[in-house]
């Protein structure tokens, strides 16, 4: 009987902790981000529900995005191209690793200045 109770409590706490974890989409929206690219540039970004806003100095631009499974998909409005990134959480950072090699890896860290 004790084994049944132990298994029940383990399953119960597993579901509670799984339900408390924040989705990557929510995490992106709740923070302002500093992005460093392996191509050498850095800028800030803000995620709304459907749009990423980038800012570098006085220049600003936006891009629609979606998240499916473990991928972030940005739609480039200039040429109607979709850009696919694999999402990896590493400590306090989020890495966006491009599916195509022509794009650099983006490293997102929370912007504590905002």
ChimeraX attribute file (.defattr): number of C-alpha atoms within 10 A of each C-alpha:
attribute: neighborCount
match mode: 1-to-1
recipient: residues
	/A:1	5
	/A:2	7
	/A:3	8
	/A:4	9
	/A:5	10
	/A:6	11
	/A:7	10
	/A:8	12
	/A:9	12
	/A:10	12
	/A:11	11
	/A:12	12
	/A:13	11
	/A:14	11
	/A:15	11
	/A:16	11
	/A:17	9
	/A:18	10
	/A:19	10
	/A:20	8
	/A:21	9
	/A:22	10
	/A:23	9
	/A:24	16
	/A:25	16
	/A:26	12
	/A:27	13
	/A:28	20
	/A:29	16
	/A:30	13
	/A:31	17
	/A:32	19
	/A:33	24
	/A:34	22
	/A:35	23
	/A:36	18
	/A:37	17
	/A:38	12
	/A:39	11
	/A:40	7
	/A:41	11
	/A:42	16
	/A:43	16
	/A:44	19
	/A:45	23
	/A:46	18
	/A:47	22
	/A:48	16
	/A:49	12
	/A:50	13
	/A:51	16
	/A:52	19
	/A:53	14
	/A:54	19
	/A:55	16
	/A:56	12
	/A:57	8
	/A:58	5
	/A:59	8
	/A:60	12
	/A:61	10
	/A:62	16
	/A:63	15
	/A:64	17
	/A:65	20
	/A:66	15
	/A:67	16
	/A:68	10
	/A:69	7
	/A:70	12
	/A:71	18
	/A:72	19
	/A:73	17
	/A:74	20
	/A:75	17
	/A:76	14
	/A:77	11
	/A:78	7
	/A:79	7
	/A:80	9
	/A:81	10
	/A:82	13
	/A:83	16
	/A:84	20
	/A:85	22
	/A:86	17
	/A:87	18
	/A:88	15
	/A:89	12
	/A:90	9
	/A:91	7
	/A:92	8
	/A:93	15
	/A:94	20
	/A:95	19
	/A:96	22
	/A:97	19
	/A:98	19
	/A:99	14
	/A:100	10
	/A:101	8
	/A:102	8
	/A:103	15
	/A:104	18
	/A:105	19
	/A:106	21
	/A:107	20
	/A:108	23
	/A:109	18
	/A:110	18
	/A:111	14
	/A:112	9
	/A:113	7
	/A:114	7
